[in-house]
Amino acid sequence: MNDETLRLDKWLWHARFFKSRTLAAKSCNEGNVRVNGTRVSKAHHQLKIGDVLTFSIGARVRVVEVLQMGTRRGPAPEAQALYDDQSPPPPSKKVGDFTSGHGAVAERDRGAGRPTKRDRRIIDRFREGG
């Protein structure tokens, strides 16, 4: 068995889940990361190959199994080789669905809502009596 270990925040940064190691450490220290189902509140927690991590990024929950430790923050294909993604599929983006947190645009009937620039000019001419 391989006894190789690595700090949790460093591994999350190597695997490109966070843009900086500081953000990864902050997420760990706030208790937002679980290792094998146990909440971890320290960024220096030693991670081993075979550990399963559960954490959320934005509105999405990620579940990943550690396959390799990694030695650097390399390109995306190299980072994706460090883990096996077991996450549930992301929620579908539907028009008008504001609960998904993706900033979808709602549809509305023509003429409903705020007036267009053309409508405003017509209203202004009507108010002026012309």
C-alpha positions as CSV (number, residue, x, y, z in Angstrom):
1,M,0.0,0.0,0.0
2,N,1.2,3.5,-0.8
3,D,1.7,5.7,2.3
4,E,1.9,8.9,0.2
5,T,-0.2,11.7,1.7
6,L,-0.8,15.4,0.9
7,R,-2.5,18.3,2.6
8,L,-6.2,18.6,1.7
9,D,-6.1,22.2,0.6
10,K,-3.0,21.6,-1.5
11,W,-4.7,18.6,-3.3
12,L,-7.9,20.6,-4.0
13,W,-5.7,23.3,-5.5
14,H,-3.7,20.8,-7.5
15,A,-6.9,19.2,-8.8
16,R,-8.1,22.7,-9.9
17,F,-11.3,22.7,-7.8
18,F,-10.2,26.1,-6.4
19,K,-8.4,29.0,-8.2
20,S,-6.0,29.6,-5.3
21,R,-4.7,27.5,-2.4
22,T,-6.0,30.3,0.0
23,L,-9.6,29.7,-1.3
24,A,-9.2,25.9,-0.8
25,A,-7.9,26.4,2.7
26,K,-10.8,28.8,3.6
27,S,-13.3,26.2,2.4
28,C,-11.6,23.5,4.5
29,N,-11.4,25.7,7.6
30,E,-15.1,26.6,7.3
31,G,-16.0,22.9,7.5
32,N,-17.3,22.7,3.9
33,V,-15.3,19.6,3.0
34,R,-16.0,16.0,4.1
35,V,-13.4,13.3,3.8
36,N,-14.9,9.8,3.8
37,G,-18.1,11.2,5.2
38,T,-16.4,13.0,8.2
39,R,-16.4,16.8,8.2
40,V,-12.9,18.3,8.2
41,S,-12.3,21.7,9.7
42,K,-8.5,21.9,9.1
43,A,-6.8,22.5,5.8
44,H,-3.8,20.5,6.9
45,H,-5.8,17.2,7.1
46,Q,-3.6,14.5,5.4
47,L,-5.3,13.1,2.4
48,K,-4.6,9.5,1.1
49,I,-5.2,7.7,-2.1
50,G,-8.7,6.2,-2.0
51,D,-10.3,8.9,0.1
52,V,-13.6,10.2,-1.0
53,L,-14.2,13.9,-0.8
54,T,-17.6,15.6,-0.7
55,F,-17.8,19.4,-1.0
56,S,-19.9,22.1,-2.7
57,I,-18.7,24.7,-5.2
58,G,-21.5,27.2,-5.8
59,A,-24.8,25.4,-6.1
60,R,-23.2,22.1,-7.2
61,V,-22.1,19.3,-4.8
62,R,-19.0,17.4,-5.9
63,V,-18.1,13.9,-4.9
64,V,-14.6,12.8,-5.9
65,E,-12.4,9.8,-5.1
66,V,-8.6,10.5,-4.9
67,L,-6.7,8.4,-7.4
68,Q,-3.3,10.2,-7.2
69,M,-1.6,12.8,-5.1
70,G,0.0,15.0,-7.8
71,T,3.2,17.0,-7.5
72,R,2.1,20.3,-9.1
73,R,-0.8,22.3,-10.3
74,G,-0.5,21.4,-13.9
75,P,-2.8,21.6,-17.0
76,A,-6.5,20.5,-16.8
77,P,-6.0,17.0,-18.2
78,E,-3.2,16.3,-15.6
79,A,-5.5,17.6,-12.9
80,Q,-8.4,15.5,-14.0
81,A,-6.2,12.4,-13.7
82,L,-5.9,13.0,-9.9
83,Y,-9.5,12.0,-9.2
84,D,-12.6,10.0,-10.2
85,D,-15.7,12.2,-10.3
86,Q,-18.7,10.5,-8.7
87,S,-20.8,13.7,-8.5
88,P,-24.5,13.7,-9.4
89,P,-25.2,15.3,-12.7
90,P,-25.6,19.1,-12.6
91,P,-29.2,20.4,-12.5
92,S,-30.6,21.2,-15.9
93,K,-30.8,24.8,-17.0
94,K,-34.4,25.8,-17.7
95,V,-35.5,29.2,-18.9
96,G,-37.2,30.9,-16.1
97,D,-35.8,28.6,-13.4
98,F,-34.2,31.0,-10.9
99,T,-33.7,28.3,-8.2
100,S,-30.8,26.8,-10.1
101,G,-28.7,29.9,-9.5
102,H,-27.5,30.1,-13.1
103,G,-29.1,33.4,-13.8
104,A,-31.6,32.1,-16.4
105,V,-33.7,34.7,-18.2
106,A,-37.4,34.6,-17.7
107,E,-39.7,34.7,-20.8
108,R,-42.7,37.0,-20.9
109,D,-45.4,37.9,-23.3
110,R,-44.9,40.7,-25.8
111,G,-46.1,44.0,-24.3
112,A,-45.8,42.8,-20.7
113,G,-43.2,44.4,-18.4
114,R,-41.2,47.5,-19.0
115,P,-42.0,49.6,-22.1
116,T,-39.5,49.6,-25.0
117,K,-37.9,52.8,-26.3
118,R,-40.5,52.9,-29.0
119,D,-43.3,52.5,-26.5
120,R,-41.9,55.2,-24.3
121,R,-41.8,57.7,-27.2
122,I,-45.4,56.9,-28.0
123,I,-46.4,57.5,-24.3
124,D,-44.4,60.8,-24.3
125,R,-46.2,62.0,-27.4
126,F,-49.6,61.1,-25.9
127,R,-48.8,62.9,-22.6
128,E,-47.8,66.0,-24.5
129,G,-51.1,66.0,-26.4
130,G,-49.6,65.5,-29.8
